[in-house]
Amino acid sequence: MPPIPGSGLAKGLAVTLRTMTKKTVTAQYPDTQPELPPRTRGVIGLFEENCTVCMLCARECPDWCIYIDSHKETVPPAVDGGRERSRNVLDRFAIDFSLCMYCGICIEVCPFDALFWSPEFEYAETDIHELTHERDKLREWMWTVPAPPALDPAAEEPKELAAARKAAEKLAAARAAEAAPAAPGEEGTG
């Protein structure tokens, strides 16, 4: 049996009318921010204090979009009779996001946890040359990185946090001892 002339048009109009009566699901982006998953990959944030300028991230980057400059600095010996040491000091850390393909290899190979995924995604620029973001901007994005979920609620505190807490308590005790006035009978002894 041949189709009735105009039946295709009637079906199309029926779909259009059905769609017009439903509530829209489109989020108007600039006015309504999207709800992103907690570990969304947006841009790469830099935790500058952990960077030792080992250059692994720049060497492993398949796009060669990471630019690092550094210089060596001599550090005096920690104890008397010790020898001087040299360390790398970070001068420039930049990522060209116009070249970056967001593969995450740089984050995976960093042995000192200096690079992290930030959920920030609003970093568009009007000029492609402005998509090379320097370490100041990368550091700003670091503070938007969510804390990783705890692996085990009964696990002991990481040794880095325990060492940092012990050092902070020691410093606070030393400052409290300096600030406290000497007791009346303790002056002049020694």
Solvent accessible surface area in square Angstrom, and as a share of the most:
residue,aa,sasa,rsa
1,M,218,0.97
2,P,110,0.69
3,P,115,0.73
4,I,123,0.62
5,P,128,0.81
6,G,49,0.47
7,S,39,0.25
8,G,54,0.52
9,L,125,0.62
10,A,61,0.47
11,K,144,0.61
12,G,39,0.37
13,L,98,0.49
14,A,46,0.36
15,V,79,0.45
16,T,64,0.37
17,L,109,0.54
18,R,139,0.51
19,T,85,0.50
20,M,141,0.63
21,T,114,0.66
22,K,137,0.58
23,K,186,0.79
24,T,113,0.66
25,V,148,0.85
26,T,98,0.57
27,A,67,0.52
28,Q,113,0.50
29,Y,91,0.35
30,P,106,0.66
31,D,129,0.67
32,T,72,0.42
33,Q,101,0.45
34,P,60,0.38
35,E,172,0.77
36,L,76,0.38
37,P,91,0.57
38,P,108,0.68
39,R,121,0.44
40,T,30,0.17
41,R,137,0.50
42,G,8,0.08
43,V,0,0.00
44,I,2,0.01
45,G,0,0.00
46,L,0,0.00
47,F,54,0.22
48,E,45,0.20
49,E,113,0.51
50,N,50,0.26
51,C,27,0.16
52,T,63,0.37
53,V,7,0.04
54,C,47,0.28
55,M,73,0.33
56,L,56,0.28
57,C,11,0.07
58,A,19,0.15
59,R,157,0.57
60,E,86,0.39
61,C,11,0.07
62,P,65,0.41
63,D,47,0.25
64,W,192,0.67
65,C,2,0.01
66,I,12,0.06
67,Y,76,0.29
68,I,17,0.08
69,D,73,0.38
70,S,48,0.31
71,H,85,0.38
72,K,142,0.60
73,E,71,0.32
74,T,83,0.48
75,V,51,0.29
76,P,96,0.61
77,P,54,0.34
78,A,110,0.85
79,V,106,0.61
80,D,148,0.77
81,G,88,0.84
82,G,34,0.33
83,R,163,0.60
84,E,108,0.48
85,R,141,0.52
86,S,73,0.47
87,R,131,0.48
88,N,54,0.27
89,V,33,0.19
90,L,19,0.10
91,D,65,0.34
92,R,81,0.30
93,F,2,0.01
94,A,0,0.00
95,I,1,0.00
96,D,18,0.10
97,F,10,0.04
98,S,43,0.28
99,L,89,0.45
100,C,19,0.11
101,M,110,0.49
102,Y,69,0.26
103,C,49,0.30
104,G,3,0.03
105,I,64,0.33
106,C,9,0.06
107,I,29,0.15
108,E,138,0.62
109,V,44,0.25
110,C,20,0.12
111,P,75,0.47
112,F,95,0.40
113,D,87,0.45
114,A,2,0.02
115,L,4,0.02
116,F,57,0.24
117,W,34,0.12
118,S,0,0.00
119,P,33,0.21
120,E,59,0.26
121,F,79,0.33
122,E,99,0.44
123,Y,39,0.15
124,A,99,0.76
125,E,73,0.33
126,T,145,0.84
127,D,60,0.31
128,I,109,0.55
129,H,146,0.65
130,E,87,0.39
131,L,34,0.17
132,T,39,0.22
133,H,13,0.06
134,E,72,0.32
135,R,65,0.24
136,D,101,0.52
137,K,75,0.32
138,L,0,0.00
139,R,67,0.25
140,E,103,0.46
141,W,15,0.05
142,M,23,0.10
143,W,158,0.56
144,T,54,0.32
145,V,27,0.16
146,P,44,0.28
147,A,89,0.69
148,P,100,0.63
149,P,98,0.62
150,A,89,0.69
151,L,180,0.90
152,D,76,0.39
153,P,134,0.84
154,A,95,0.74
155,A,64,0.49
156,E,159,0.71
157,E,74,0.33
158,P,72,0.45
159,K,159,0.67
160,E,115,0.51
161,L,98,0.49
162,A,44,0.34
163,A,63,0.48
164,A,58,0.45
165,R,122,0.45
166,K,146,0.62
167,A,60,0.47
168,A,60,0.46
169,E,107,0.48
170,K,153,0.65
171,L,93,0.46
172,A,59,0.46
173,A,63,0.49
174,A,51,0.39
175,R,154,0.56
176,A,62,0.48
177,A,74,0.58
178,E,145,0.65
179,A,85,0.66
180,A,60,0.47
181,P,125,0.78
182,A,67,0.52
183,A,44,0.34
184,P,136,0.85
185,G,68,0.65
186,E,110,0.49
187,E,135,0.61
188,G,86,0.83
189,T,105,0.61
190,G,126,1.21
